[in-house]
């Protein structure tokens, strides 16, 4: 004979009560389904916010400044060259590190300044862009950044990663100021400390009858514009 559901339930309650009494404790039986705790839900929300990918847009740019002394000019000045053609994406983990596959590249064939002759020399001789057409940055970790990011606000932190130029890779750090407004993120990352030409297997440019000297210091800044989760 098949017992009604309520009839089966009563013996189960009695058995549980007897077992609890024998063990010196008490047992409460409930047919209610367990629900996730608020802590688990909060953790999942934070993970989702942190693990969302940001896509770099073509509005991003990289700028380098090098102090040079030109022939026939009494004082040194900065040569300012800018590269565009940015591509890539990055995913910030909840511990401030970056997920595997995070990478930003710039098209070095777009590098330009206010002097075409300088541009051609830097691209063809110093950087050898026909063989090494891109500069690649792989972010690895942040310091001083609270994650997940707030849906809006300004953030300052230190960014560490691996920069590859002309086939040579070096770990570098940037001082970053970033601003988030929902799904829009903008940031300016300034290399600190600055770089040497030899860090990437290059020599300081030397152009007879044109450039007397170039300081062995590359001051780099990356302006990132990215889109991502709304937060």
C-alpha positions as CSV (number, residue, x, y, z in Angstrom):
1,X,0.0,0.0,0.0
2,X,1.3,3.4,-0.9
3,X,1.3,5.8,2.1
4,X,0.2,9.5,1.6
5,X,3.0,12.0,1.5
6,X,2.1,13.4,5.0
7,X,2.0,9.9,6.4
8,X,5.5,9.2,5.2
9,X,6.7,12.5,6.6
10,X,5.5,11.9,10.2
11,X,7.6,8.7,10.7
12,X,10.6,10.5,9.3
13,X,10.3,13.3,11.8
14,X,9.9,10.9,14.7
15,X,13.0,8.9,13.6
16,X,15.0,12.1,13.4
17,X,13.9,13.1,16.9
18,X,14.8,9.8,18.4
19,X,18.2,9.9,16.7
20,X,18.8,13.4,18.0
21,X,17.8,12.4,21.5
22,X,20.2,9.4,21.5
23,X,23.0,11.7,20.4
24,X,22.3,14.3,23.1
25,X,21.3,17.0,20.6
26,X,18.3,18.3,18.7
27,X,17.3,18.2,15.1
28,X,14.9,20.4,13.1
29,X,13.5,19.0,9.9
30,X,12.3,21.3,7.2
31,X,11.1,20.6,3.7
32,X,12.2,24.1,2.6
33,X,15.0,24.3,0.0
34,X,18.3,25.9,1.1
35,X,19.0,29.3,-0.3
36,X,22.4,30.9,-1.1
37,X,23.8,33.1,1.5
38,X,24.2,36.8,1.0
39,X,28.0,36.4,1.2
40,X,28.0,33.9,-1.7
41,X,25.9,36.2,-3.8
42,X,28.1,39.2,-3.0
43,X,31.2,37.2,-4.0
44,X,29.7,36.1,-7.2
45,X,28.7,39.7,-8.1
46,X,32.2,41.0,-7.3
47,X,33.8,38.3,-9.4
48,X,31.5,39.1,-12.3
49,X,32.4,42.7,-12.1
50,X,36.1,42.1,-11.9
51,X,36.4,39.4,-14.5
52,X,34.6,41.3,-17.3
53,X,36.8,42.1,-20.3
54,X,37.6,45.6,-21.5
55,X,38.2,46.2,-25.2
56,X,40.7,48.8,-26.3
57,X,39.5,51.2,-29.0
58,X,41.3,52.9,-31.8
59,X,41.1,56.2,-29.9
60,X,44.0,55.0,-27.8
61,X,47.6,56.2,-28.5
62,X,51.2,55.8,-27.3
63,X,53.5,58.8,-27.1
64,X,57.2,58.9,-26.6
65,X,59.4,61.9,-25.9
66,X,63.2,62.0,-26.4
67,X,65.4,65.0,-25.8
68,X,67.5,65.9,-28.9
69,X,70.0,68.5,-29.9
70,X,69.7,69.5,-33.5
71,X,72.4,71.0,-35.7
72,X,72.1,74.8,-35.9
73,X,69.7,75.1,-32.9
74,X,71.1,76.6,-29.7
75,X,69.0,74.7,-27.2
76,X,67.9,71.0,-27.0
77,X,64.2,70.2,-27.5
78,X,61.9,67.2,-27.3
79,X,61.1,65.0,-30.2
80,X,57.6,63.8,-29.7
81,X,56.3,60.8,-31.7
82,X,52.9,59.2,-31.5
83,X,51.7,55.8,-32.5
84,X,48.1,54.8,-33.0
85,X,46.3,51.7,-34.4
86,X,45.7,50.2,-30.9
87,X,44.2,46.8,-30.5
88,X,43.6,44.3,-27.7
89,X,41.7,43.7,-24.5
90,X,42.3,43.1,-20.9
91,X,40.6,41.4,-18.0
92,X,41.2,42.5,-14.4
93,X,40.9,39.7,-11.8
94,X,39.5,40.3,-8.3
95,X,43.0,40.2,-6.8
96,X,44.4,43.0,-9.0
97,X,46.2,40.7,-11.5
98,X,45.2,40.3,-15.2
99,X,43.8,37.2,-16.8
100,X,45.8,35.3,-19.3
101,X,45.4,36.7,-22.8
102,X,45.3,40.4,-21.7
103,X,47.3,42.3,-24.2
104,X,47.5,45.8,-25.9
105,X,49.3,46.4,-29.2
106,X,50.2,49.6,-31.1
107,X,51.0,49.8,-34.8
108,X,54.5,51.3,-35.0
109,X,54.2,52.0,-38.7
110,X,51.8,54.8,-37.7
111,X,54.5,56.5,-35.6
112,X,54.8,60.2,-36.5
113,X,56.1,63.5,-35.3
114,X,56.4,67.0,-36.8
115,X,59.4,65.9,-39.0
116,X,59.0,63.3,-41.8
117,X,62.7,62.7,-42.1
118,X,62.9,61.9,-38.3
119,X,59.9,59.6,-38.6
120,X,61.4,57.6,-41.5
121,X,64.8,57.3,-39.7
122,X,63.2,56.1,-36.4
123,X,60.9,53.6,-38.1
124,X,63.3,52.2,-40.6
125,X,66.6,52.4,-38.7
126,X,65.9,52.5,-34.9
127,X,62.8,50.4,-34.7
128,X,63.0,48.4,-38.0
129,X,59.3,48.4,-38.3
130,X,59.3,46.2,-41.4
131,X,60.5,43.3,-39.3
132,X,58.9,44.5,-36.0
133,X,55.7,46.4,-36.9
134,X,54.1,46.4,-33.5
135,X,54.8,47.3,-29.9
136,X,53.1,44.9,-27.4
137,X,52.2,45.4,-23.8
138,X,51.0,42.5,-21.6
139,X,49.7,43.8,-18.2
140,X,50.4,41.5,-15.3
141,X,49.3,43.2,-12.0
142,X,48.2,46.4,-10.4
143,X,49.2,47.9,-7.0
144,X,47.0,50.4,-5.1
145,X,43.9,49.7,-7.1
146,X,40.6,48.6,-5.4
147,X,38.7,45.9,-7.3
148,X,36.1,45.4,-8.4
149,X,36.1,48.9,-9.9
150,X,33.4,51.3,-8.8
151,X,30.8,52.0,-11.6
152,X,32.2,55.6,-11.8
153,X,35.1,57.6,-10.4
154,X,38.8,58.3,-10.8
155,X,41.5,55.9,-9.8
156,X,45.3,56.2,-9.4
157,X,47.5,53.1,-9.2
158,X,50.7,51.4,-10.4
159,X,50.6,49.1,-13.3
160,X,53.2,46.4,-14.0
161,X,53.6,44.4,-17.2
162,X,55.9,43.2,-20.0
163,X,56.6,45.6,-22.9
164,X,58.0,44.1,-26.2
165,X,59.6,46.4,-28.7
166,X,61.8,45.3,-31.6
167,X,61.5,41.7,-30.4
168,X,62.9,42.5,-27.0
169,X,60.8,42.2,-23.8
170,X,61.3,44.1,-20.6
171,X,59.2,44.3,-17.4
172,X,58.0,47.9,-17.0
173,X,55.9,49.9,-14.6
174,X,53.5,52.8,-15.2
175,X,51.9,55.4,-12.9
176,X,48.3,55.4,-14.0
177,X,45.4,57.8,-13.6
178,X,42.1,56.3,-14.8
179,X,38.5,57.4,-15.0
180,X,35.5,55.1,-15.3
181,X,32.0,56.2,-16.4
182,X,29.9,53.1,-16.7
183,X,31.1,51.1,-19.7
184,X,33.7,53.7,-20.7
185,X,37.2,53.7,-19.3
186,X,40.0,56.2,-20.0
187,X,43.5,56.1,-18.6
188,X,46.9,57.7,-18.9
189,X,49.8,55.5,-18.0
190,X,53.2,57.1,-17.7
191,X,56.3,55.0,-17.7
192,X,58.1,55.2,-14.3
193,X,61.0,54.9,-14.5
194,X,61.7,56.0,-18.0
195,X,63.4,53.6,-20.5
196,X,66.8,53.3,-22.1
197,X,67.2,52.6,-25.8
198,X,69.3,49.5,-24.8
199,X,66.4,48.1,-22.9
200,X,64.9,47.1,-26.2
201,X,68.1,46.4,-28.2
202,X,68.2,49.8,-29.8
203,X,70.8,52.5,-29.9
204,X,70.1,56.2,-29.6
205,X,69.6,57.8,-33.0
206,X,72.5,59.6,-34.7
207,X,71.9,61.5,-37.9
208,X,75.1,63.3,-39.3
209,X,74.6,67.0,-40.2
210,X,71.1,66.8,-38.7
211,X,71.1,65.6,-35.1
212,X,74.1,66.4,-32.8
213,X,73.0,64.2,-29.9
214,X,70.0,62.3,-28.4
215,X,69.7,61.8,-24.7
216,X,69.5,58.1,-23.8
217,X,66.1,58.3,-22.2
218,X,62.7,57.4,-23.6
219,X,59.7,59.0,-21.8
220,X,56.7,57.0,-22.7
221,X,53.0,57.5,-22.0
222,X,50.0,55.4,-23.1
223,X,46.5,56.9,-23.4
224,X,44.0,54.1,-23.2
225,X,40.4,54.3,-24.2
226,X,38.4,51.2,-23.6
227,X,34.8,49.9,-23.4
228,X,33.5,47.2,-21.1
229,X,30.8,46.3,-18.6
230,X,28.4,48.9,-17.3
231,X,29.3,48.0,-13.7
